[in-house]
C-alpha cells in the first residue's frame, strides 16, 4: 500500500542526508521512500546515485531501472514497461513497435523501445530512437543521459560529451554524470570532457 506523504518525507530526508555525505543513512531513507511509494521516480534515481557511490553497481542499475519504469505514465505502455523491466525484452519490443504504428510521436514509447533494442545489443538502432525522442522533447534529462551512454558505447565520445555537458552543468554532483565525464569519455572525446573535471572536483 502506498503512503505518499511518508514517502515524500523519507525522500526529502534522503536528499538531506546525501548532501551531508551520510550515504548509508541516505540509502536507508530512500529505500523507505520507495517502499511506501514504488512509483516515486525521483526517489529511485536518488537511491541509484547513492548506491553507485558505494560501489554497488548492481543495486544502482536495479534502482535506475525502477526509476525508468516509474517514469512511464501512459497506461497503454505499462504492459510493455513491465515486460521490459522483468527481462521479457522481445515481448516489450513487439508491444512497443505495435504501439508506435498508431502513435509514432509517443516519446515514452520511443524511449522504452530504445532501451529494449539496446538490451539486445542494437545500439545503433537505440541511437536513432533516442535522437528522435530528443527532437520531440529536447528537455528530457534522462533521455539526454541515455543518449550519451549509447553514443559512448558506439565510440562516439565527442558527441556523447555534447549530450552530457548540459546535464553536468546543472547537476555537477551527480555520480553517473561524473563517472562518464571523469573515467569513460576522456579517451574518446579528444580530451574535451577534461575541461569539466576541475569544476566537478570543486563541488566536493
C-alpha positions in Angstrom: 0.0 0.0 0.0 1.3 3.4 -0.9 1.9 6.1 1.7 2.6 9.2 -0.4 3.2 11.7 2.4 5.5 9.4 4.3 7.3 8.5 1.0 8.0 12.2 0.3 9.2 12.8 3.8 11.7 10.0 3.6 12.7 11.1 0.1 13.5 14.7 1.4 15.3 13.2 4.3 17.4 11.0 2.0 18.3 14.0 -0.1 19.4 16.0 3.0 21.5 13.1 4.3 23.1 12.6 0.9 24.0 16.3 0.8 25.7 15.9 4.2 27.7 12.9 2.9 25.8 10.4 5.1 25.4 7.9 2.3 24.4 4.8 4.3 21.6 6.7 6.1 20.6 8.3 2.9 20.2 4.9 1.3 18.1 3.7 4.2 15.8 6.7 4.0 15.4 6.4 0.2 14.6 2.7 0.5 11.9 3.6 2.9 10.6 6.2 0.4 10.3 3.7 -2.5 8.8 1.0 -0.3 6.0 3.4 0.6 5.5 4.8 -2.9 7.1 2.5 -5.6 6.2 4.9 -8.4 8.2 7.8 -6.8 10.6 8.1 -9.8 12.9 10.7 -8.3 13.5 8.6 -5.2 14.6 5.6 -7.3 17.0 7.9 -9.2 18.4 9.3 -5.9 18.8 5.8 -4.5 20.6 4.7 -7.6 23.0 7.6 -7.3 23.8 6.8 -3.6 24.2 3.0 -4.3 26.6 3.9 -7.2 28.7 6.0 -4.7 29.1 2.9 -2.5 30.3 0.8 -5.4 27.1 -1.3 -5.5 26.7 -1.0 -9.3 24.3 -3.9 -9.5 22.0 -2.3 -6.9 22.4 1.1 -8.7 21.4 -0.4 -12.0 18.3 -2.0 -10.5 17.3 1.3 -8.9 17.9 3.1 -12.2 15.7 0.5 -14.0 12.9 1.1 -11.4 13.3 4.8 -12.0 12.9 4.4 -15.7 9.8 2.2 -15.2 8.3 4.7 -12.8 8.7 7.4 -15.4 6.2 5.6 -17.6 2.9 7.4 -17.0 0.9 6.2 -20.1 -1.3 3.3 -19.1 -1.2 1.9 -22.6 2.6 1.4 -22.1 2.6 -0.2 -18.7 2.5 -3.7 -20.1 5.5 -3.1 -22.3 7.4 -1.4 -19.5 6.7 -4.3 -17.1 7.8 -6.8 -19.8 11.0 -4.8 -20.4 12.0 -4.5 -16.7 11.2 -8.1 -16.0 13.6 -9.2 -18.8 10.9 -10.1 -21.4 12.7 -7.9 -23.9 11.4 -9.4 -27.1 7.8 -9.1 -25.8 8.4 -5.5 -24.8 9.8 -4.7 -28.3 6.8 -6.2 -30.0 4.4 -4.3 -27.9 6.2 -1.0 -28.4 6.6 -1.3 -32.1 2.9 -2.1 -32.4 2.0 0.9 -30.3 4.2 3.2 -32.4 2.4 2.2 -35.6 -0.6 4.2 -34.4 1.3 6.8 -32.2 4.6 7.4 -33.9 5.4 10.5 -31.9 5.0 9.0 -28.5 8.2 9.9 -26.7 7.7 7.4 -23.8 7.2 4.6 -26.3 10.3 5.6 -28.3 12.4 5.8 -25.1 11.3 2.4 -24.0 11.9 0.9 -27.4 15.4 2.4 -27.4 16.0 0.6 -24.1 14.6 -2.7 -25.5 16.8 -2.7 -28.6 19.9 -1.6 -26.6 19.3 -4.6 -24.2 19.6 -6.8 -27.3 22.9 -5.1 -28.4 21.4 -2.9 -31.1 23.0 0.4 -30.0 22.8 1.9 -33.5 19.1 1.5 -33.6 18.8 2.8 -30.0 20.8 5.8 -31.0 18.2 6.6 -33.8 15.3 6.2 -31.4 16.8 8.4 -28.7 17.7 11.1 -31.2 14.1 11.1 -32.4 13.0 11.4 -28.7 15.1 14.5 -28.3 13.8 16.0 -31.5 10.3 15.7 -30.0 11.2 16.6 -26.4 14.7 18.3 -26.1 14.2 19.0 -22.4 14.1 15.4 -21.1 17.3 15.0 -19.0 17.1 11.2 -18.7 16.9 10.8 -22.5 20.0 13.0 -22.9 21.9 10.7 -20.4 20.7 7.6 -22.1 21.7 9.0 -25.5 25.1 9.9 -24.1 25.6 6.4 -22.8 24.6 4.8 -26.1 26.9 7.2 -28.0 29.8 6.2 -25.6 29.2 2.5 -26.4 29.3 3.4 -30.1 32.7 5.0 -29.6 31.3 8.5 -30.3 32.9 10.3 -27.4 32.8 13.9 -28.7 29.1 13.5 -29.5 28.4 12.0 -26.1 30.1 15.0 -24.4 27.7 17.3 -26.2 24.8 15.5 -24.6 26.3 15.2 -21.1 27.8 18.6 -20.6 24.5 20.4 -20.1 23.4 17.9 -17.6 26.6 18.2 -15.7 26.5 21.9 -15.5 23.0 21.7 -14.0 24.0 18.9 -11.6 27.8 18.6 -11.2 27.5 16.3 -8.1 25.5 13.6 -10.0 27.6 10.4 -9.7 26.5 9.0 -13.0 27.4 12.2 -14.9 30.7 12.5 -13.1 31.7 8.9 -13.8 31.0 9.3 -17.5 33.0 12.5 -17.7 35.9 11.5 -15.5 36.5 7.9 -16.4 34.8 7.0 -19.6 34.7 9.8 -22.1 38.2 11.5 -21.9 39.8 8.8 -24.0 37.1 9.0 -26.7 36.4 12.8 -26.8 39.9 14.1 -27.6 40.2 15.5 -24.0 37.1 17.7 -24.4 35.5 16.3 -21.3 38.6 17.1 -19.2 37.5 20.8 -19.1 34.7 19.8 -16.7 36.8 17.8 -14.3 38.1 20.7 -12.1 34.6 22.0 -11.8 33.4 18.6 -10.6 36.2 18.4 -8.1 35.4 21.9 -6.7 32.0 20.8 -5.6 33.2 18.0 -3.3 
